[in-house]
């Protein structure tokens, strides 16, 4: 499976954002994480705990 396939199949995809957490750049579920919003590591972990596929990709710029 390529990285692109993994991103496309994931429920949520985040990219690290400085020290403030993670930016959601893809969400399959509009009512939960919103694209462009910044979330804490605890929130991202809680999404993963629900059994959803959560990918964290990219580098901190």
Secondary structure, 3 states (H helix, E strand, C coil): CCHHHHHHHCCEEEEEECCCEEEEEEECCCCCCCCCCEECHHHHHHHHHCCCCEEEECCCC
